[in-house]
Amino acid sequence: MEFREALQNRRSVRSYQDAALEPSIIQALIDAAILAPSAVNTQPWEFWVVLGRDRINSLSDRAKSWLLEKVAHDPTAGAVDQRQHLSDPGLSLLYYAPVLMLVVAKSFEKQANEDSCLAAFALMLAARDAGIGTCWIGSARPWFNLPATKKELGIPESDCVVAPIVMGYPKAWPEGYSRRPATIHWVGKPSDKGNH
Ligand SMILES: Cc1cc2nc3c(=O)[nH]c(=O)nc-3n(C[C@H](O)[C@H](O)[C@H](O)COP(=O)(O)O)c2cc1C
C-alpha cells in the first residue's frame, strides 16, 4: 500500500473478527512505531501487548463500570454525553478486540507523552498498511493509569499509559468519513525572503 493510501484509508475500527494476530505481525507494527521521531531521540516509549479476548473483555467491563461511576453525578455537558454513551448495555469500551496495545511513556513528562503519541500513530498507519484495524480508546486511558490497573498489568507506577489501542482484523472497513477543510494561516508569500 502506498503511504498516501494507508493514510487516507485508515479508519477507526469498532468491530473485529475473532482471528488472533500473529506475534510476528504485532512485532512488525511495533518496529514501525519506533521509527517515529522523538525529542532528542529519547524514544521514551514501551509497549504492552495484551492478548486474549476474555482478558480484554474483562478489562473493558471494569473500565466501563469505573467510568460510569465517575460520570454518574457529574452535571457537565461532556459527562452527560459520556454517561449516555456508556449506559448502552451493548457497548464494549474495547470493542471485543482480540488485541489491546498500550503505548506507554516512561514518564509523565509532556514531551514523553507527545513522543509516544507519534509512535502510536505510526503504529496505526503500519497496521492499516498490513490490513489490520485499530481504534485509539482515549476514554479508557484514565482507568489504565490507575495504580491497581497498572499493578495488574505489570506497568510501573511512574510510567504513563498514553494510548490504549485496540486492534485486529476488521469485520469491515468503515466507509465514508469527512474532514473539515484545514484552516490555514499563510504568513508571507513564497517570493518573500523572510525579512520583516
Ligand atoms: C486521542 C484519541 C482518543 C480517542 N478515543 C476514542 C474512544 O474512547 N472510543 C472510540 O470509539 N474512539 C476513540 N477515538 C477514535 C476517534 O473517534 C476517531 O479517530 C475520529 O472519530 C475520526 O475517525 P477516524 O479515526 O475513522 O478517521 C479516539 C481517537 C483519538 C485520536
PDBQT file of the ligand as one rigid body, heavy atoms in Angstrom, charges set to zero:
ROOT
HETATM    1  C1  LIG A 201      -6.787  10.563  21.284  1.00  0.00    +0.000 C 
HETATM    2  C2  LIG A 201      -7.955   9.805  20.710  1.00  0.00    +0.000 A 
HETATM    3  C3  LIG A 201      -8.901   9.254  21.565  1.00  0.00    +0.000 A 
HETATM    4  C4  LIG A 201      -9.973   8.504  21.042  1.00  0.00    +0.000 A 
HETATM    5  N1  LIG A 201     -10.833   7.887  21.907  1.00  0.00    +0.000 NA
HETATM    6  C5  LIG A 201     -11.794   7.083  21.425  1.00  0.00    +0.000 A 
HETATM    7  C6  LIG A 201     -12.629   6.328  22.305  1.00  0.00    +0.000 A 
HETATM    8  O1  LIG A 201     -12.502   6.395  23.528  1.00  0.00    +0.000 OA
HETATM    9  N2  LIG A 201     -13.559   5.498  21.777  1.00  0.00    +0.000 N 
HETATM   10  C7  LIG A 201     -13.721   5.387  20.409  1.00  0.00    +0.000 A 
HETATM   11  O2  LIG A 201     -14.580   4.624  19.987  1.00  0.00    +0.000 OA
HETATM   12  N3  LIG A 201     -12.954   6.091  19.534  1.00  0.00    +0.000 NA
HETATM   13  C8  LIG A 201     -11.992   6.928  20.016  1.00  0.00    +0.000 A 
HETATM   14  N4  LIG A 201     -11.155   7.602  19.148  1.00  0.00    +0.000 N 
HETATM   15  C9  LIG A 201     -11.370   7.499  17.697  1.00  0.00    +0.000 C 
HETATM   16  C10 LIG A 201     -11.988   8.782  17.133  1.00  0.00    +0.000 C 
HETATM   17  O3  LIG A 201     -13.359   8.831  17.456  1.00  0.00    +0.000 OA
HETATM   18  C11 LIG A 201     -11.771   8.819  15.603  1.00  0.00    +0.000 C 
HETATM   19  O4  LIG A 201     -10.393   8.864  15.341  1.00  0.00    +0.000 OA
HETATM   20  C12 LIG A 201     -12.442  10.019  14.928  1.00  0.00    +0.000 C 
HETATM   21  O5  LIG A 201     -13.836   9.949  15.054  1.00  0.00    +0.000 OA
HETATM   22  C13 LIG A 201     -12.093  10.108  13.434  1.00  0.00    +0.000 C 
HETATM   23  O6  LIG A 201     -12.461   8.909  12.779  1.00  0.00    +0.000 OA
HETATM   24  P1  LIG A 201     -11.393   8.011  12.003  1.00  0.00    +0.000 P 
HETATM   25  O7  LIG A 201     -10.341   7.569  13.001  1.00  0.00    +0.000 OA
HETATM   26  O8  LIG A 201     -12.168   6.843  11.485  1.00  0.00    +0.000 OA
HETATM   27  O9  LIG A 201     -10.769   8.833  10.928  1.00  0.00    +0.000 OA
HETATM   28  C14 LIG A 201     -10.121   8.354  19.629  1.00  0.00    +0.000 A 
HETATM   29  C15 LIG A 201      -9.152   8.920  18.787  1.00  0.00    +0.000 A 
HETATM   30  C16 LIG A 201      -8.091   9.628  19.310  1.00  0.00    +0.000 A 
HETATM   31  C17 LIG A 201      -7.040  10.185  18.372  1.00  0.00    +0.000 C 
ENDROOT
TORSDOF 0
